[in-house]
Every structure is written in structure tokens, then in C-alpha cells.
Amino acid sequence: MPPHPTTLQKATWRRSTTWGGRAEVFTGEEIHLRCVAPADFSVWKYVWLRDDVELPEVSAGSELRVSPAESKHSGGYSCRRERKTVAGKTVTPKSMSLHITVNVGYVMLLINKPLLVGDTLQADCLVRGDPIIDQVSLYKDDVLVTQQERGTNGTLYVPRVDLSHRGSYTCSAAWRERGRPTNAKSKATAVNIQEIVAEPRLLVKVDDPPATITLSCVFDFYGRQETPVHVHFYRDGRKLLGIARSYSQMTLKIQNRSGSYSCKARVPKLDLARSSPHFKYDKH
């Protein structure tokens, strides 16, 4: 039986959040990771890698601590286990990589990614040393999006994002350091918003016998499985049928008639809809 694969977890971590397999810390802070695998009675050696290069000086334990973190410690971290047996060396597949950036600045911006249309964008604007923040601002393409004054914890929200929210985001923070007003700005972070339903394609197939045709509405669905998608078919602008399922292909068998056919995929929960191009079908 092959050995169980390993997984990589962030252990004790500062307030900065890990999003989408990425994390960020300031220089001088600690990187603390844990290599996790199902318990068994074998004695394993843990091997740590950064950018797929083994770190021999820390390869013995299930936890990795790097402190104080320096810019050279940035990279993609992963782990695996290995042990010697009578038959030779047994090695587990390496874990998924967690990319850690060590930030040398005063302010960092972390955004929950990936994002779908209708999601809430969460932006954590973090300041080195965690001072009391007087003001925090979020910008997209250098245009102010939202702002908070005193009492903020550095977290800003943009609800119900759509494709217009794609762009380059930065944040700025103002605080007092030894009684003096101080402010700084983060590096830019690219944000992409993914449509939940891509443009559908309508396929028309003549059945055998040709008294009926089968319409298929095919589309890419990126939403969550619990989000219902309503699919409607149209002939000459009139709705034929609606189906409420979260699948990426719907079919409908109807009488073989000429006309201009199309389909529409709707996500009622988010008030989103995408229609296919019209398909002109001529019965032979």
C-alpha cells in the first residue's frame, strides 16, 4: 500500500491570512509551518523544501520555524516524509506548495483570491508591528474604492464584486509612531474576477427518427455546487422550458421545427444571466 500523502498547514501565524495557497509576512517575523500526515506506527523523517530544493538543515522535524524571516526566505514551501525499510527507501509524495512572500516594507495588502462574480472582496491592510491604525484606504488602479477611519483593524470589504472590479489594488495606512503621524502604501496586488457562468453554446442534433431534435446548452460553471443554475431554451424568442440544476450541460428533446434557437443560463441567487448566440435551424 502506498504511503499516505502529506499536507502542509500554517501553524501559529500572525493576523495575516493565507489566501489561495499564498501567505505573506514582514521581515523579522516568524514563518511557522507544520507537515501533517495520518498517524501510523512507523518512524518517518520529514523533509522540507523551498522552491523544490531540499532544506537539509531543517529536514528532521514535522514543524518548520524560520525566525527572523528575511527576504531570501521567500518561496514555495512544501514537505514530504521518507523512511528506510528492508526493501529500500519509502518516500511520500510532496505536499501542495504554500508560497510565502517576506515583505520588506511597512504595509502589506492581502486579498482573498480567487474571487467569483457576486463574492465579497476582503482586503487586509496590515502594518508592520501592528500599531493602532488611524486610517486605512483601498485603491483600485489608483482610484479610491473604500476607506475607514479610527478604530479600524485594517480590514476593508467590497461586497458583490463584478467584472468591473478587476484591476490592480493597493492600500495605504496612517498611524502614529512615537507620537509622529506616519503613513505608507503597500505594493500592488492584481485581482481577477471570474464569471460564474461563461457564455453558453447551443448545440442542435437531429434525432433518429428525425421527428425530434435535441437541444444542448453547454457552458462552463465556476460557482459553488449548491448554487442553482436555471437553464431556459428559446425558439424565435419564446421560452420552451426551464430546468434548475447546477450542471454544465442541459438537454431538451422537442419536435423537429425550423426556427431561431438559443439558450440562457441564469443564477437567480446572484441575479446573473448569460445567453448563447442565436442558432438558425432549418428543417430539411
Secondary structure as the mmCIF struct_conf table of DSSP 4:
data_model
#
loop_
_struct_conf.conf_type_id
_struct_conf.id
_struct_conf.beg_label_comp_id
_struct_conf.beg_label_asym_id
_struct_conf.beg_label_seq_id
_struct_conf.end_label_comp_id
_struct_conf.end_label_asym_id
_struct_conf.end_label_seq_id
HELX_LH_PP_P HELX_LH_PP_P1 PRO A 2 THR A 6
STRN STRN1 THR A 7 LYS A 10
BEND BEND1 THR A 12 THR A 12
BEND BEND2 ARG A 15 ARG A 15
HELX_LH_PP_P HELX_LH_PP_P2 SER A 16 THR A 18
STRN STRN2 TRP A 19 TRP A 19
TURN_TY1_P TURN_TY1_P1 GLY A 20 GLY A 21
STRN STRN3 ARG A 22 PHE A 26
TURN_TY1_P TURN_TY1_P2 THR A 27 GLY A 28
BEND BEND3 GLU A 29 GLU A 29
STRN STRN4 ILE A 31 VAL A 36
BEND BEND4 PHE A 41 SER A 42
STRN STRN5 LYS A 45 ARG A 50
TURN_TY1_P TURN_TY1_P3 ASP A 51 ASP A 52
STRN STRN6 VAL A 53 GLU A 54
HELX_RH_3T_P HELX_RH_3T_P1 PRO A 56 VAL A 58
BEND BEND5 ALA A 60 SER A 62
STRN STRN7 GLU A 63 VAL A 66
BEND BEND6 PRO A 68 PRO A 68
HELX_RH_3T_P HELX_RH_3T_P2 SER A 71 HIS A 73
STRN STRN8 GLY A 75 THR A 85
TURN_TY1_P TURN_TY1_P4 VAL A 86 ALA A 87
STRN STRN9 GLY A 88 VAL A 91
HELX_LH_PP_P HELX_LH_PP_P3 THR A 92 SER A 97
STRN STRN10 LEU A 98 ASN A 103
BEND BEND7 GLY A 105 TYR A 106
STRN STRN11 VAL A 107 ILE A 111
BEND BEND8 PRO A 114 PRO A 114
STRN STRN12 LEU A 115 LEU A 116
TURN_TY1_P TURN_TY1_P5 VAL A 117 GLY A 118
HELX_LH_PP_P HELX_LH_PP_P4 ASP A 119 THR A 120
STRN STRN13 LEU A 121 VAL A 127
TURN_TY1_P TURN_TY1_P6 ARG A 128 GLY A 129
HELX_LH_PP_P HELX_LH_PP_P5 PRO A 131 ILE A 132
STRN STRN14 ILE A 133 LYS A 140
TURN_TY1_P TURN_TY1_P7 ASP A 141 ASP A 142
STRN STRN15 VAL A 143 GLN A 148
TURN_TY1_P TURN_TY1_P8 ARG A 150 GLY A 151
BEND BEND9 GLY A 154 GLY A 154
STRN STRN16 THR A 155 VAL A 158
BEND BEND10 ARG A 160 ARG A 160
HELX_RH_3T_P HELX_RH_3T_P3 LEU A 163 HIS A 165
STRN STRN17 GLY A 167 GLU A 177
TURN_TY1_P TURN_TY1_P9 ARG A 178 GLY A 179
STRN STRN18 ARG A 180 LYS A 185
HELX_LH_PP_P HELX_LH_PP_P6 SER A 186 ALA A 188
STRN STRN19 THR A 189 VAL A 191
STRN STRN20 ILE A 193 GLN A 194
BEND BEND11 ILE A 196 ILE A 196
STRN STRN21 VAL A 197 VAL A 197
HELX_LH_PP_P HELX_LH_PP_P7 ALA A 198 PRO A 200
STRN STRN22 ARG A 201 VAL A 206
BEND BEND12 ASP A 208 PRO A 209
TURN_TY1_P TURN_TY1_P10 PRO A 210 ALA A 211
STRN STRN23 THR A 212 VAL A 218
STRN STRN24 PHE A 221 PHE A 221
BEND BEND13 GLY A 223 GLY A 223
TURN_TY1_P TURN_TY1_P11 GLN A 225 GLU A 226
BEND BEND14 THR A 227 THR A 227
STRN STRN25 VAL A 229 ARG A 235
TURN_TY1_P TURN_TY1_P12 ASP A 236 GLY A 237
STRN STRN26 ARG A 238 ARG A 245
BEND BEND15 SER A 248 SER A 248
STRN STRN27 GLN A 249 GLN A 255
STRN STRN28 GLY A 259 VAL A 267
HELX_RH_3T_P HELX_RH_3T_P4 PRO A 268 LEU A 270
TURN_TY1_P TURN_TY1_P13 ASP A 271 ASP A 271
STRN STRN29 LEU A 272 SER A 275
HELX_LH_PP_P HELX_LH_PP_P8 SER A 276 HIS A 278
STRN STRN30 PHE A 279 TYR A 281
#
